[in-house]
Amino acid sequence: MTTSTSTIRRLGPDDHASCVALSLDRGWSPESRKWRFLLEHGTGHGVVDDSGRLIAAVTVTGGEGRAAVGMMLVARDHARRGIGERLMRHVLSVSHGSLVTLYATAAGRRLYRRLGFEDVSPVTTHVGRFVSGATPPGRVRPATPEDLDAIAAVDRAAHGSDRRALLSAFAGLADRTLVVTGPDGGVTGFAARWRNDGTMMIGPVVAAGDSDALALIGRLAEDSDLPVRLDLEHRLTAVREWATAHGLAPGFDTTLMAHGRSDLPGSREHRFQPMSVAIH
């Protein structure tokens, strides 16, 4: 796909430095670890100008039948020229019928609605130094490599998609992974945390209910040496109130969107937190 000034092409690990530069150009944190993970374990698409400079990028991760879009960026000196829309139309055209999802800012939401995306849920990001307190009880323990099959099964039921390969790769990015178990010792939920520049990201979190989710989040947050971040759908009222009470202040808002539908497959009530808004 070409015009007189730019070309869309696949991105890979060799484009890591250019993607970090694009983040810095738009005033974002460099997010070097996240970019490296996405370029190694996801699919990147970019727009390059005639000189070969990367002027726009987007990534796609997911599993069976799912395409999670993240890191949509257009260089500052090429903004408002339709490049972002062109790149998103390309992503939709190569998704081969997969359900495409993303988290949209208020500005981006207008574009995505024009492309056929529908609102699934408003989301608020909570960030701050975690204030320890009483953590709900739960049968929480560190995950082991032998738990991967059970974690993947719980995740598939929650998301309606087989993300085993993504979860296996994510284990290398995570700082710590915990599981919660039922009375019979079987895994019923899990959560992880990982470092992204100066923030401790908590996610994914999959659990049978609020109490287990809070037990997992509390254990991961209580000894963090960095500010903690959660991206919480507004339906999670109890978790949002708990996060605010524990020092994680509500900040900016986004909207979880899906192409062509306003709901998502799987057991929504068991999904508490994505890996991040770029890896969901």
JOTA-V956024 format. One record per residue. N is the residue number from 0. SS is DSSP state (h for helix, s for strand, l for the rest). PSI is psi in degrees with one decimal (none if undefined). OMEGA is omega in radians with two decimals (NA if undefined). Layout:
n:N ss:SS psi:PSI omega:OMEGA
n:N ss:SS psi:PSI omega:OMEGA
//
This chain:
n:0 ss:l psi:115.0 omega:-3.09
n:1 ss:s psi:155.6 omega:2.91
n:2 ss:l psi:-170.6 omega:-3.13
n:3 ss:l psi:-13.6 omega:-3.03
n:4 ss:l psi:-16.5 omega:-3.04
n:5 ss:s psi:160.6 omega:-3.11
n:6 ss:s psi:139.9 omega:3.02
n:7 ss:s psi:131.7 omega:3.10
n:8 ss:s psi:164.6 omega:3.07
n:9 ss:s psi:146.7 omega:3.05
n:10 ss:s psi:149.8 omega:3.12
n:11 ss:l psi:-171.8 omega:-3.10
n:12 ss:h psi:-29.4 omega:3.13
n:13 ss:h psi:-13.7 omega:-3.14
n:14 ss:h psi:8.5 omega:-3.06
n:15 ss:h psi:-49.5 omega:-3.09
n:16 ss:h psi:-38.5 omega:3.13
n:17 ss:h psi:-36.6 omega:3.12
n:18 ss:h psi:-42.2 omega:3.08
n:19 ss:h psi:-41.8 omega:3.11
n:20 ss:h psi:-37.4 omega:3.12
n:21 ss:h psi:-40.8 omega:3.07
n:22 ss:h psi:-47.4 omega:-3.13
n:23 ss:h psi:-36.6 omega:3.12
n:24 ss:h psi:-34.7 omega:-3.12
n:25 ss:l psi:8.6 omega:3.09
n:26 ss:l psi:12.3 omega:3.07
n:27 ss:l psi:165.5 omega:2.90
n:28 ss:l psi:155.8 omega:-3.11
n:29 ss:l psi:-34.1 omega:3.11
n:30 ss:l psi:46.8 omega:-3.04
n:31 ss:h psi:-44.4 omega:-3.12
n:32 ss:h psi:-41.3 omega:-3.14
n:33 ss:h psi:-45.5 omega:3.11
n:34 ss:h psi:-44.7 omega:-3.10
n:35 ss:h psi:-43.7 omega:3.11
n:36 ss:h psi:-47.3 omega:-3.09
n:37 ss:h psi:-39.3 omega:-3.12
n:38 ss:h psi:-25.8 omega:3.13
n:39 ss:h psi:-33.3 omega:-3.01
n:40 ss:h psi:-0.3 omega:3.05
n:41 ss:l psi:-161.4 omega:3.09
n:42 ss:s psi:125.4 omega:3.11
n:43 ss:s psi:144.1 omega:3.04
n:44 ss:s psi:137.5 omega:-3.12
n:45 ss:s psi:161.4 omega:3.03
n:46 ss:s psi:127.4 omega:3.10
n:47 ss:s psi:144.7 omega:3.11
n:48 ss:s psi:-175.4 omega:-3.05
n:49 ss:l psi:-23.1 omega:3.13
n:50 ss:l psi:-6.1 omega:-3.10
n:51 ss:l psi:2.2 omega:3.13
n:52 ss:l psi:135.4 omega:3.09
n:53 ss:s psi:119.9 omega:-3.10
n:54 ss:s psi:-5.4 omega:3.06
n:55 ss:s psi:150.9 omega:-3.13
n:56 ss:s psi:155.9 omega:3.04
n:57 ss:s psi:150.6 omega:3.12
n:58 ss:s psi:157.2 omega:3.12
n:59 ss:s psi:128.3 omega:3.03
n:60 ss:s psi:177.3 omega:3.08
n:61 ss:l psi:-157.0 omega:3.14
n:62 ss:l psi:-153.6 omega:-3.10
n:63 ss:l psi:114.0 omega:3.07
n:64 ss:l psi:11.0 omega:-3.12
n:65 ss:s psi:142.9 omega:3.09
n:66 ss:s psi:105.0 omega:-3.11
n:67 ss:s psi:117.3 omega:-3.07
n:68 ss:s psi:139.3 omega:3.08
n:69 ss:s psi:171.2 omega:3.02
n:70 ss:s psi:36.8 omega:3.08
n:71 ss:s psi:115.6 omega:-3.08
n:72 ss:s psi:139.2 omega:3.02
n:73 ss:s psi:133.9 omega:-3.12
n:74 ss:l psi:144.8 omega:-3.07
n:75 ss:h psi:-40.3 omega:-3.09
n:76 ss:h psi:3.4 omega:3.05
n:77 ss:h psi:13.4 omega:-3.12
n:78 ss:l psi:153.6 omega:3.05
n:79 ss:l psi:34.4 omega:3.07
n:80 ss:l psi:10.8 omega:3.13
n:81 ss:l psi:7.2 omega:-3.08
n:82 ss:h psi:-40.7 omega:3.12
n:83 ss:h psi:-42.3 omega:3.12
n:84 ss:h psi:-41.7 omega:3.12
n:85 ss:h psi:-42.1 omega:-3.12
n:86 ss:h psi:-40.2 omega:3.12
n:87 ss:h psi:-37.8 omega:3.08
n:88 ss:h psi:-35.7 omega:3.08
n:89 ss:h psi:-45.6 omega:3.12
n:90 ss:h psi:-44.6 omega:3.13
n:91 ss:h psi:-36.9 omega:-3.08
n:92 ss:h psi:-25.1 omega:-3.11
n:93 ss:l psi:9.4 omega:-3.12
n:94 ss:l psi:-10.7 omega:2.99
n:95 ss:l psi:45.8 omega:3.06
n:96 ss:l psi:-1.2 omega:3.09
n:97 ss:l psi:152.3 omega:3.04
n:98 ss:s psi:119.9 omega:-3.09
n:99 ss:s psi:127.5 omega:-3.14
n:100 ss:s psi:159.2 omega:3.11
n:101 ss:s psi:165.2 omega:3.00
n:102 ss:s psi:123.2 omega:-3.02
n:103 ss:s psi:138.4 omega:2.93
n:104 ss:l psi:170.9 omega:3.13
n:105 ss:h psi:-39.4 omega:-3.14
n:106 ss:h psi:-42.5 omega:-3.11
n:107 ss:h psi:-24.9 omega:-3.07
n:108 ss:h psi:-34.8 omega:3.14
n:109 ss:h psi:-43.4 omega:3.11
n:110 ss:h psi:-47.0 omega:-3.05
n:111 ss:h psi:-35.3 omega:3.07
n:112 ss:h psi:-37.5 omega:3.10
n:113 ss:h psi:-29.1 omega:3.14
n:114 ss:l psi:0.3 omega:3.08
n:115 ss:l psi:8.7 omega:3.09
n:116 ss:s psi:148.3 omega:3.09
n:117 ss:s psi:151.9 omega:3.13
n:118 ss:s psi:134.3 omega:3.00
n:119 ss:s psi:-46.9 omega:-3.12
n:120 ss:s psi:141.3 omega:2.92
n:121 ss:s psi:149.9 omega:-3.08
n:122 ss:s psi:138.3 omega:3.04
n:123 ss:s psi:133.6 omega:3.08
n:124 ss:s psi:128.3 omega:3.09
n:125 ss:s psi:128.8 omega:-3.12
n:126 ss:s psi:142.5 omega:3.04
n:127 ss:s psi:175.4 omega:3.03
n:128 ss:l psi:122.1 omega:-3.07
n:129 ss:l psi:129.2 omega:3.08
n:130 ss:l psi:112.7 omega:-3.08
n:131 ss:l psi:147.8 omega:3.10
n:132 ss:l psi:-162.9 omega:3.12
n:133 ss:l psi:119.4 omega:3.10
n:134 ss:l psi:131.4 omega:3.14
n:135 ss:l psi:140.8 omega:-3.14
n:136 ss:l psi:151.8 omega:3.10
n:137 ss:l psi:154.8 omega:3.12
n:138 ss:l psi:77.9 omega:-3.05
n:139 ss:s psi:135.4 omega:3.09
n:140 ss:s psi:162.2 omega:3.07
n:141 ss:s psi:142.1 omega:3.07
n:142 ss:l psi:152.1 omega:3.06
n:143 ss:l psi:163.1 omega:3.09
n:144 ss:h psi:-29.1 omega:-3.13
n:145 ss:h psi:-12.6 omega:3.14
n:146 ss:h psi:-6.9 omega:-3.00
n:147 ss:h psi:-43.0 omega:-3.13
n:148 ss:h psi:-44.0 omega:-3.14
n:149 ss:h psi:-39.9 omega:3.10
n:150 ss:h psi:-44.7 omega:-3.13
n:151 ss:h psi:-36.2 omega:3.14
n:152 ss:h psi:-44.0 omega:3.11
n:153 ss:h psi:-41.5 omega:3.14
n:154 ss:h psi:-40.3 omega:3.14
n:155 ss:h psi:-40.4 omega:3.11
n:156 ss:h psi:-36.7 omega:-3.11
n:157 ss:h psi:-35.8 omega:-3.03
n:158 ss:h psi:-10.4 omega:-3.13
n:159 ss:l psi:26.6 omega:-3.10
n:160 ss:l psi:144.4 omega:3.12
n:161 ss:l psi:106.6 omega:-3.11
n:162 ss:l psi:26.2 omega:-3.04
n:163 ss:h psi:-44.2 omega:-3.12
n:164 ss:h psi:-41.8 omega:3.12
n:165 ss:h psi:-43.2 omega:3.13
n:166 ss:h psi:-38.6 omega:3.12
n:167 ss:h psi:-43.3 omega:3.11
n:168 ss:h psi:-38.9 omega:-3.10
n:169 ss:h psi:-27.4 omega:3.12
n:170 ss:l psi:-29.4 omega:3.11
n:171 ss:l psi:-21.4 omega:3.11
n:172 ss:l psi:-29.9 omega:-3.03
n:173 ss:l psi:141.9 omega:3.04
n:174 ss:l psi:-34.6 omega:3.13
n:175 ss:s psi:142.8 omega:3.07
n:176 ss:s psi:134.3 omega:3.12
n:177 ss:s psi:154.5 omega:3.01
n:178 ss:s psi:154.4 omega:2.99
n:179 ss:s psi:140.6 omega:-3.03
n:180 ss:s psi:157.2 omega:3.08
n:181 ss:l psi:-178.1 omega:-3.13
n:182 ss:l psi:-28.3 omega:-3.13
n:183 ss:l psi:2.7 omega:3.13
n:184 ss:l psi:-4.8 omega:3.12
n:185 ss:l psi:146.9 omega:-3.13
n:186 ss:s psi:125.7 omega:3.11
n:187 ss:s psi:-7.9 omega:3.12
n:188 ss:s psi:170.2 omega:-3.14
n:189 ss:s psi:163.3 omega:3.09
n:190 ss:s psi:157.4 omega:3.13
n:191 ss:s psi:162.5 omega:3.01
n:192 ss:s psi:153.1 omega:-3.14
n:193 ss:s psi:153.8 omega:-3.06
n:194 ss:s psi:129.5 omega:3.09
n:195 ss:s psi:99.2 omega:-3.00
n:196 ss:l psi:-120.8 omega:-3.08
n:197 ss:l psi:25.6 omega:-3.10
n:198 ss:s psi:142.3 omega:3.02
n:199 ss:s psi:108.7 omega:3.12
n:200 ss:s psi:131.6 omega:3.02
n:201 ss:s psi:121.2 omega:-3.12
n:202 ss:s psi:149.4 omega:0.06
n:203 ss:s psi:160.7 omega:2.99
n:204 ss:s psi:118.1 omega:3.07
n:205 ss:s psi:127.8 omega:-3.07
n:206 ss:l psi:162.9 omega:-3.12
n:207 ss:l psi:-23.1 omega:-3.12
n:208 ss:l psi:180.0 omega:-3.07
n:209 ss:h psi:-44.2 omega:-3.06
n:210 ss:h psi:-46.2 omega:3.12
n:211 ss:h psi:-39.7 omega:3.13
n:212 ss:h psi:-44.2 omega:-3.14
n:213 ss:h psi:-34.3 omega:3.07
n:214 ss:h psi:-43.7 omega:3.13
n:215 ss:h psi:-48.7 omega:-3.11
n:216 ss:h psi:-43.9 omega:-3.13
n:217 ss:h psi:-42.1 omega:3.14
n:218 ss:h psi:-35.8 omega:-3.13
n:219 ss:h psi:-30.1 omega:-3.05
n:220 ss:h psi:-25.6 omega:-2.91
n:221 ss:l psi:-27.8 omega:3.14
n:222 ss:l psi:22.3 omega:3.14
n:223 ss:l psi:136.1 omega:3.08
n:224 ss:l psi:6.3 omega:-3.14
n:225 ss:l psi:159.8 omega:2.98
n:226 ss:s psi:142.7 omega:-3.07
n:227 ss:s psi:142.5 omega:3.12
n:228 ss:s psi:136.0 omega:2.99
n:229 ss:s psi:142.3 omega:3.07
n:230 ss:s psi:103.1 omega:-2.90
n:231 ss:s psi:126.7 omega:3.02
n:232 ss:s psi:148.2 omega:-3.07
n:233 ss:l psi:-19.1 omega:3.10
n:234 ss:l psi:-18.7 omega:-3.07
n:235 ss:l psi:61.9 omega:-3.01
n:236 ss:h psi:-48.4 omega:-3.08
n:237 ss:h psi:-39.6 omega:-3.13
n:238 ss:h psi:-39.9 omega:3.12
n:239 ss:h psi:-42.6 omega:3.13
n:240 ss:h psi:-40.7 omega:3.11
n:241 ss:h psi:-44.1 omega:-3.13
n:242 ss:h psi:-45.0 omega:3.14
n:243 ss:h psi:-42.1 omega:-3.14
n:244 ss:h psi:-22.0 omega:-3.13
n:245 ss:l psi:22.9 omega:2.97
n:246 ss:l psi:1.3 omega:-3.13
n:247 ss:l psi:96.5 omega:-3.00
n:248 ss:s psi:139.6 omega:3.05
n:249 ss:s psi:137.4 omega:-3.12
n:250 ss:s psi:-116.0 omega:-3.05
n:251 ss:s psi:157.6 omega:-3.08
n:252 ss:s psi:146.3 omega:2.99
n:253 ss:s psi:178.9 omega:3.09
n:254 ss:s psi:125.3 omega:3.01
n:255 ss:s psi:127.1 omega:-3.07
n:256 ss:s psi:153.5 omega:3.09
n:257 ss:s psi:144.0 omega:-3.10
n:258 ss:s psi:118.1 omega:3.03
n:259 ss:l psi:6.3 omega:3.13
n:260 ss:l psi:159.2 omega:-3.09
n:261 ss:l psi:12.4 omega:3.06
n:262 ss:l psi:174.0 omega:-3.13
n:263 ss:l psi:150.4 omega:3.09
n:264 ss:l psi:169.6 omega:3.12
n:265 ss:l psi:-174.3 omega:-3.11
n:266 ss:l psi:92.7 omega:-3.06
n:267 ss:h psi:-34.7 omega:-3.07
n:268 ss:h psi:-12.4 omega:3.12
n:269 ss:h psi:-3.6 omega:3.13
n:270 ss:s psi:115.3 omega:-3.09
n:271 ss:s psi:-21.6 omega:-3.03
n:272 ss:s psi:133.0 omega:3.04
n:273 ss:l psi:169.2 omega:2.98
n:274 ss:l psi:-45.0 omega:2.97
n:275 ss:s psi:174.5 omega:3.12
n:276 ss:l psi:-14.3 omega:3.08
n:277 ss:l psi:-15.8 omega:-3.10
n:278 ss:s psi:89.7 omega:-3.04
n:279 ss:l psi:none omega:NA
//
